[in-house]
Amino acid sequence: MANKRGQVTLFVILGIVIVAIIVLLLAFRKDILPKTGSPENIDATMKGIEKGIRECMAEAADEPITRIGLQGGYLSTPEGSYRRWNDYAVSYLCYNQAGKETCTNRFLTMGKMEEQLSEAITENMGKCMDIDEFASLGLIKTIEVIPGNAMDVTVSIAKDVVNIELNYKVEVKGSSGSKVKDKFEIAIRSPLGELYEVSQDIIDSETTFGRFDQLTYMLNKMSLYTIYVQKPYPDKIYQIKLREKDYMFQFAVEGEPS
């Protein structure tokens, strides 16, 4: 009987402790549980937005960066400005001079490529930009997310990287504060700038001498580049790659039909 009374007493004490814990949790739940709209939740939401936007930027830039190399520095190729080769509209960067071996430089600039990429990336981002979805990666439902109205993309081509900057204001508001971010940046590894410089060396030779000695050039550059010359009549197509790399910049030199 004494053992039974002891067991009953133990259960009563445990019951009182459990009830006391529940009462304390209910009384202090505001201090124990995370506050909706707290700085931590706002930061988590903004981090989700930043991650989503940067992934969208990279996705939007991938195809245009590849295609601008395969099309000789142009994403848009008006009739008469390119030579069709292996399913690509390969742009003429040097136009034929009637009766001469030399050609006329089309004067493609780095700035022109940057401008085209900016426009293409902006357009592509419209297909993957979903602020509500990005915010849901860290979103507490009562936090308000206010996206910007317009995207401003700037592209800067360096030797071995394409830098992309997006000016787009996003505000995350909670009951205890807010956070604003208006600039997002990514860097995509690509030798576009370096191969463009090689293309200019080739064009300089074509405009001056009407020819280019790719073997001598490659040896002088310590075989850093691989340069192929295709000759679909009456034109030439130069294909430039870094040795053992996949990215290619190719362009056409217009020839004169006999």
C-alpha positions in Angstrom: 0.0 0.0 0.0 2.9 2.3 0.8 4.4 1.7 -2.6 1.1 2.5 -4.3 0.7 5.7 -2.4 4.3 6.7 -3.4 3.5 6.0 -7.0 0.3 8.1 -6.9 2.2 10.9 -5.2 4.9 10.8 -7.9 2.3 11.0 -10.7 0.6 13.9 -9.0 3.9 15.8 -8.7 4.7 15.1 -12.4 1.3 16.3 -13.4 1.7 19.5 -11.4 5.2 20.1 -13.1 3.7 19.5 -16.6 0.8 21.9 -15.9 3.3 24.5 -14.5 5.5 24.2 -17.7 2.5 24.6 -19.9 1.3 27.7 -18.0 4.8 29.2 -18.2 5.0 28.6 -22.0 1.6 30.2 -22.5 2.6 33.2 -20.3 5.9 33.8 -21.9 5.3 32.5 -25.4 5.8 36.0 -26.9 9.4 36.1 -25.5 10.2 32.4 -26.4 8.8 32.1 -29.9 10.2 34.0 -32.9 8.5 37.3 -33.5 6.8 37.7 -36.8 8.5 40.5 -38.6 11.6 40.3 -36.5 14.9 41.4 -38.0 16.0 37.8 -38.3 12.9 36.9 -40.4 13.4 40.0 -42.5 17.0 39.1 -43.2 16.0 35.5 -44.1 13.4 36.7 -46.5 15.9 39.2 -48.1 18.5 36.4 -48.4 16.0 34.2 -50.2 15.2 37.1 -52.6 18.9 37.8 -53.3 19.6 34.1 -54.0 16.7 33.8 -56.4 17.5 37.0 -58.2 21.1 36.1 -58.7 20.1 32.6 -60.0 17.7 34.3 -62.4 20.4 36.7 -63.6 22.8 33.7 -64.3 20.1 31.8 -66.1 19.1 34.8 -68.2 22.8 35.5 -69.2 23.9 32.0 -70.1 22.4 31.7 -73.6 23.1 35.2 -74.8 26.8 35.0 -73.7 27.2 31.8 -75.6 25.4 32.9 -78.7 27.1 36.3 -79.0 30.4 34.4 -79.3 29.1 32.0 -81.9 27.6 34.8 -83.9 30.6 37.0 -84.0 29.7 39.6 -81.4 26.1 40.2 -82.6 22.8 38.8 -81.2 20.8 40.5 -83.9 22.0 39.7 -87.4 20.2 41.8 -90.2 20.1 40.3 -93.7 23.4 40.8 -95.5 25.5 41.1 -92.3 26.2 37.4 -91.7 27.1 34.1 -93.2 25.1 31.0 -92.2 27.4 28.3 -90.8 26.6 25.3 -88.7 23.1 26.6 -87.9 24.5 29.9 -86.7 24.3 33.4 -88.3 28.0 34.2 -88.1 28.5 37.9 -88.5 30.8 39.5 -91.0 33.3 41.6 -89.0 35.1 42.6 -92.2 33.3 43.4 -95.4 34.7 42.7 -98.9 36.4 45.5 -100.9 35.7 45.0 -104.6 38.8 44.1 -106.5 41.0 44.0 -103.4 42.3 41.3 -101.2 41.8 43.4 -98.1 38.5 44.1 -96.4 36.8 46.9 -94.5 36.6 46.6 -90.7 33.0 46.6 -89.4 34.3 48.0 -86.1 32.6 45.8 -83.5 33.3 47.3 -80.1 33.2 45.9 -76.6 30.6 48.5 -75.7 28.3 47.3 -78.5 28.5 43.7 -77.2 27.8 44.9 -73.6 24.7 46.9 -74.8 23.3 43.9 -76.6 23.9 41.6 -73.7 22.2 44.0 -71.3 19.1 44.1 -73.5 18.9 40.3 -73.9 19.5 39.6 -70.2 16.8 42.1 -69.2 14.3 40.4 -71.5 15.3 36.9 -70.3 14.9 37.9 -66.7 11.3 38.7 -67.3 10.8 34.9 -67.7 12.4 33.8 -64.4 11.9 36.8 -62.1 9.4 35.8 -59.4 10.0 37.8 -56.2 7.2 36.1 -54.3 8.7 32.7 -55.0 12.2 33.9 -54.1 10.9 35.5 -50.9 9.2 32.2 -49.9 12.6 30.7 -49.3 12.8 32.7 -46.0 9.4 34.3 -45.8 7.2 34.6 -42.7 3.8 35.1 -44.2 3.0 38.4 -42.5 6.2 40.1 -43.8 5.4 42.4 -46.8 7.7 42.2 -49.9 7.6 45.2 -52.2 9.3 44.6 -55.5 10.6 47.4 -57.8 8.9 48.3 -61.1 11.7 48.3 -63.6 14.9 46.3 -64.1 18.1 48.1 -65.2 20.8 45.6 -66.2 24.4 46.7 -66.9 27.0 44.4 -68.4 30.8 44.8 -68.3 33.0 42.5 -70.3 36.4 41.8 -68.8 39.2 39.5 -70.1 37.9 36.3 -68.5 34.6 37.3 -66.9 31.3 39.0 -67.7 30.1 41.2 -64.8 26.4 41.8 -64.6 24.8 44.4 -62.3 21.1 44.7 -61.8 19.6 47.9 -60.3 16.2 46.8 -59.0 14.8 48.0 -55.6 13.2 45.4 -53.3 11.9 46.3 -49.9 11.0 43.8 -47.1 8.9 45.2 -44.3 7.9 43.7 -41.0 6.3 44.9 -37.8 9.7 45.8 -36.3 11.6 47.2 -39.2 12.4 46.9 -42.9 15.3 46.2 -45.2 15.9 47.5 -48.7 18.3 46.3 -51.4 18.6 47.9 -54.8 21.7 46.4 -56.4 22.4 42.8 -57.3 25.7 41.6 -58.9 27.1 38.4 -60.4 30.2 37.5 -62.3 30.1 34.8 -65.0 33.3 33.1 -66.0 33.7 33.5 -69.8 36.7 34.3 -72.1 34.5 36.5 -74.3 36.6 39.6 -73.7 39.9 37.8 -74.4 38.7 36.1 -77.5 37.3 39.4 -78.8 40.8 40.9 -78.5 42.2 38.1 -80.6 39.5 38.6 -83.2 40.6 42.3 -83.5 44.2 41.1 -84.2 43.0 38.9 -87.0 40.8 41.7 -88.5 43.8 44.1 -88.3 45.8 41.7 -90.4 42.9 41.1 -92.9 42.4 44.8 -93.4 46.1 45.4 -93.9 47.3 42.4 -95.8 44.2 40.5 -96.9 45.3 37.4 -95.0 46.2 36.1 -91.5 48.8 33.6 -90.5 47.2 31.7 -87.7 50.1 29.3 -87.1 52.6 32.1 -86.5 50.1 33.9 -84.3 49.4 30.8 -82.2 53.2 30.1 -81.8 53.8 33.8 -80.8 51.1 33.4 -78.2 52.7 30.2 -76.9 49.8 28.1 -78.1 47.4 29.8 -75.7 44.8 29.9 -78.4 43.5 27.5 -81.0 42.4 29.2 -84.2 40.7 27.4 -87.1 40.0 28.9 -90.5 37.0 27.6 -92.5 36.6 28.6 -96.1 33.0 28.3 -97.3 33.3 30.0 -100.7 33.9 32.9 -101.1 34.2 33.8 -97.4 36.4 32.9 -94.4 35.2 32.0 -91.0 37.6 32.3 -88.1 36.9 30.2 -85.0 38.9 31.1 -81.8 39.1 29.2 -78.6 41.3 29.1 -75.6 43.3 25.9 -75.7 41.3 23.0 -74.2 38.3 25.2 -73.5 34.8 24.9 -75.0 33.8 28.6 -75.3 34.2 29.8 -78.9 34.2 33.2 -80.6 33.7 32.9 -84.4 33.3 35.5 -87.1 33.3 35.8 -90.9 35.4 37.8 -93.3 33.4 38.5 -96.5 35.1 37.4 -99.7 34.5 38.4 -103.4 32.9 35.9 -105.7 34.9 35.2 -108.8 
